[in-house]
């Protein structure tokens, strides 16, 4: 399963960060609950993953919405 599969539907930002991190090999041996402090606290790794998500939105790979929560998904028909 890849990032496109993980983000096929709208996903809250913390899960999107986890899936992105897992896709690049950061959380291969951890569950979301084991890694959640990375997304729920201010720190360089969590900030970098968020910035990477925003960069993928700007590149047209992902979509982002603010309501009902900050969420991301793979852009349908995208690259």
Secondary structure, 3 states (H helix, E strand, C coil): CCHHHHCCCCEEHHHHHHHHHHHCCCCCCCCHHHHCHHHHCCCHHHHHHHHHHHHHHHCCCEEEECCCCCEEEECCCCC
